[in-house]
Amino acid sequence: MKKLLFAVAVVAMLIPASYARDIMKDANGNPLNPDWEYDGSNSERKAESWNWPASYNSVDICAIPVRMDVGFWIKVNSCKDLKIDLRQVSIHSYQGQVDVSFVCNVNIKIGARFDKASGMPGMDVDYLNVTPSALSAPGGTVTVKLGLKDVDLSAMTGGVNCLQVGTVTLTVKPDVTPCLCGGCG
């Protein structure tokens, strides 16, 4: 029985020796930190709570709303590609129309005016209308119709195709009650 106890005691002393831990060392073999140890591919750290590396973590303390004044935004899709091609309906009357697509973040009212090109002979606007003349956000499509009357053809060169005789300018304004306050600030 004593031999058995002696053998168990010797084996118990040898077991920790087979699991010896390596202290982490720098390139020169000097210990970096005696509390870090490697056991094969594992590492361990032993330290008292006052010696353990600690950091303060950021915590949420206050949420501040971010506000801004959002202005009115109105866009005419493909504006530079739009044109009204007039066609003759009688000897001194012409008419034409174009569909115009709007995108906006506010309800808008739409108007139009015709300006005769410089050097063009007499002509009068018979009608110029925008239908519908109001759009709600986020926008939509309107039809612009133009009719000219009393067009003086005697001063125009015959056989000219696509002669620009004027410009229709669209106008827009927000369809809301004005707010004369100072905004967010």
Phi, psi and omega in degrees: 000320179296322179296321180294317178296320178297318180295319178296319180296319179294316179297319180298325178285331181280332183300310178299329180294329180285342178252036183299144183257142177265134175276138182296132184231154176278187183299334181269001180089004179279139179297133179278313182205115185295347181275348177264130178226147176250137175235090185069240179265000179262156174229153181227155177226137176231124177204158174283160184299326179286344183257353183286137178298131182226156175215152174276132178267145176288139177232148177294134180233333183204133175253122184251119178295141177251123185235158176205155173278127178260117181282175179280137181232123181224130182230136171258117180292134176053041183304316184290345180267352184282147175201153173250115176266114180279147174232149183282130177250339171204179190302327180237020181232138180225152176211158178191171180206165177209145174268135183235128182260128179246148168232133183206160177252014181212152173293138185229155169250139186239135176231179180206154173218152178249130175241121179292140179294149180300134177086357179282142178289182185302142173193148180237152176280121175279314175203151173211112180221157178240123181232122352286160182267003178218143177229145173265150176300139016265016176117194182168200183240138176240159176248127178257121180243136180230133173232129177250143178229166180054040179286123180274100182277348186294335182261004181257144178286128180289150176082006179276126179265142173056040177290127179281116182259352180175189182222134170264124178252124177274142176239146177225152172211148178298138179260063179220160176287129182299142176247115184260030179271178186271009179076209184289327189275000000 
